[in-house]
Amino acid sequence: MVNGGFMVSEANFQSITQYLQQFGDERRIPPLEQWHPQYCGAMDLVIKANGQWWHEGQQIRRQKLIDLFSKVLWQEDGEYYLKTPVEKIKIQVEDAPLLIVAVDQVEIESVQYLQLTTQNQDIVLADSEHSIFMRAYTDEQGKIVMRPYLHVRFGLTALIQRNVFYHLLNYGELIETAQGTGLKLKSGTAQFILGME
């Protein structure tokens, strides 16, 4: 038993995989907000704080499979699920379910935006709905550190990798705030102030 529920079998894992195959290699995200399936239990699937996906104690190394599963990630009341029209299966997420691996500056109709890319090739333009922010995280040694994140979709956030954050410094401006040094970023009409340690 898991939190009053039950563990989902390998058959469910395969059924979700087969369902997702219809999306192929497209980056299209299904209309998860329109689906209202019943809760089907918990799966032994963990997204680690470093972005790795583990299923039943084994790391999933097929990036194509991870990319497919990332399309149906859903967050609800602080819990994470894989969601299809007929199933909603709970999984574990140690920190953020997605990982930002690249950032670029792009110009759209003469306006500069920050464009961030996840490890699953989701492309997100930072704006008022997709904000960049800092959040406390407790590492394996119990130390609390501030880490940068991006709001992506459906309440999901993506951790901005350290090397990507350093790249963000090239697009921002270091400023002094009441809390100390901060990084001011602008993307379109949105502006973000990130505290620096």
C-alpha positions, 0 to 999 in steps of 0.5 A: 500500500502507498499512502492509502492507495496501491502500487501500479503494475508494470502493465500500467507503465506499458499502457501509458507508454503505448498511449504516448506513442501516438504523439511521436517525436512532436513537441506538442503537449496534450490538453491535460487540463481538459482530462479528468481521469480517476486516480489509479494509484502510485507508480514506483517512478522517481524524478531525482533532483538531478533530473534523472528518472528512475523506475523500480530502482533502475535508471531510465536511460532512453531519452525518447521515453523520458521525453514522452512521459514528460508530456503528461506530467501533471501537478495537483495540490503539491503532488505529481502525476502522469495523466492520460484521459483514462489514468492519473498515476502518482509519481515522486519528484525530489525537487523540480520535474523538469530541467533547463539545459539551455538559454538564449536571447531571441527577438520577436517583433523587435522585442528581446525575450529569454528563451529557455529549453528543457532536457525534453526539448520544451521551449519556453519564453520567459514572461509574466506567466513563465517567470524565473524565480529563486527557491530554497532547496535542502541538499543531501547534506541537509544544507539549504541552498537557493536555486533558480527555477522557471515556471513551465506549464500546469504548475510544473517548474524546471530547475535551471542548471548551474551552467545555464544560470551562469549563462543568464548572467550575460543577459542580466544586470547585477544590482544591489537590493535590500537583501544584497546583490541581485540579478535583474533579468528582462524578457519581453515586458516581464522583469525578474529580480533574483537574489544572489548568494 
